[in-house]
């Protein structure tokens, strides 16, 4: 099993345990691949919900540029929802999981087809 496959399995397990979500494994794999090498970097692999600049990066680079969404209050609200869904005490809000949940929330799975 490759390192990426191990991480995808970890993300699926974490989604189930932390967010109560059974992952669509095909989509989770595509979202994880879309994150590129950041999944292997300890700092870049996670999203900090307490860092405003980090949340702006998620909004601008993922929601607006990748998913093609318009910048409005719905984006900030969705990011906040995902932060809460993954739990404030959960220090490992993995970027691939975060992006997966946002992709599902906005119904943008077709971006990865």
C-alpha positions as CSV (number, residue, x, y, z in Angstrom):
1,X,0.0,0.0,0.0
2,X,1.4,3.4,-1.0
3,X,1.8,6.3,1.4
4,X,-1.1,8.1,-0.5
5,X,-3.3,5.1,-0.2
6,X,-2.5,4.9,3.6
7,X,-3.5,8.6,3.9
8,X,-6.7,8.1,2.0
9,X,-7.7,5.2,4.3
10,X,-6.8,7.5,7.3
11,X,-9.0,10.3,5.9
12,X,-11.9,7.9,5.4
13,X,-11.6,6.6,8.9
14,X,-11.3,10.2,10.4
15,X,-14.4,11.3,8.4
16,X,-16.4,8.5,9.8
17,X,-15.2,9.0,13.4
18,X,-15.0,12.8,13.6
19,X,-17.7,13.9,11.2
20,X,-20.0,10.9,11.0
21,X,-19.6,10.8,7.2
22,X,-19.1,7.7,5.1
23,X,-16.8,8.8,2.4
24,X,-17.3,8.3,-1.3
25,X,-13.9,6.7,-1.7
26,X,-13.5,7.6,-5.4
27,X,-14.2,11.3,-4.7
28,X,-12.0,11.2,-1.6
29,X,-9.1,9.8,-3.7
30,X,-9.6,12.4,-6.4
31,X,-9.7,15.3,-3.8
32,X,-6.6,13.9,-2.1
33,X,-4.7,13.7,-5.4
34,X,-5.9,17.3,-6.1
35,X,-4.2,18.4,-2.9
36,X,-0.8,17.4,-4.4
37,X,2.3,17.1,-2.3
38,X,0.8,19.1,0.5
39,X,-0.7,15.9,2.0
40,X,2.9,14.8,2.8
41,X,3.9,18.0,4.6
42,X,2.8,18.0,8.3
43,X,1.9,21.7,8.4
44,X,0.4,21.9,4.9
45,X,-1.6,18.7,5.3
46,X,-4.0,20.3,7.9
47,X,-6.3,23.3,8.0
48,X,-6.2,25.5,11.1
49,X,-9.7,26.9,11.8
50,X,-8.2,29.4,14.2
51,X,-5.9,31.0,11.6
52,X,-7.8,33.6,9.5
53,X,-5.1,33.6,6.8
54,X,-5.5,29.8,6.5
55,X,-9.2,30.1,6.1
56,X,-8.8,32.8,3.4
57,X,-6.5,30.5,1.5
58,X,-9.1,27.7,1.6
59,X,-11.7,30.2,0.4
60,X,-9.6,31.8,-2.4
61,X,-7.5,28.9,-3.6
62,X,-10.1,26.1,-3.3
63,X,-13.6,27.4,-3.2
64,X,-13.2,30.2,-5.7
65,X,-10.4,29.1,-8.0
66,X,-10.8,25.3,-7.9
67,X,-14.6,25.0,-7.5
68,X,-15.4,28.1,-9.3
69,X,-17.7,29.6,-6.7
70,X,-18.6,33.3,-6.3
71,X,-17.1,35.1,-3.3
72,X,-19.9,35.7,-0.9
73,X,-21.0,35.0,2.8
74,X,-22.0,31.5,1.9
75,X,-18.4,30.5,1.5
76,X,-17.3,31.7,4.9
77,X,-20.4,30.1,6.5
78,X,-19.5,26.8,4.8
79,X,-15.9,26.9,6.0
80,X,-17.2,27.6,9.5
81,X,-19.6,24.7,9.3
82,X,-16.9,22.3,8.2
83,X,-14.7,23.5,11.1
84,X,-17.5,22.7,13.5
85,X,-18.3,19.4,11.8
86,X,-14.7,18.2,12.2
87,X,-14.7,19.4,15.8
88,X,-13.0,22.2,17.6
89,X,-11.0,19.8,19.7
90,X,-9.8,17.9,16.7
91,X,-6.3,19.1,15.9
92,X,-6.1,17.0,12.7
93,X,-8.4,18.7,10.3
94,X,-6.7,17.2,7.3
95,X,-6.9,19.4,4.2
96,X,-8.1,16.5,1.9
97,X,-11.0,15.9,4.4
98,X,-11.8,19.6,4.6
99,X,-11.9,20.0,0.8
100,X,-13.9,16.8,0.5
101,X,-16.6,18.1,2.8
102,X,-16.7,21.5,1.1
103,X,-16.9,19.8,-2.3
104,X,-19.9,17.7,-1.1
105,X,-21.5,20.7,0.6
106,X,-21.5,22.7,-2.6
107,X,-22.4,19.7,-4.8
108,X,-19.3,20.2,-6.9
109,X,-18.3,16.6,-7.3
110,X,-18.3,16.9,-11.1
111,X,-15.1,19.1,-10.8
112,X,-13.3,15.9,-10.1
113,X,-14.7,13.8,-13.0
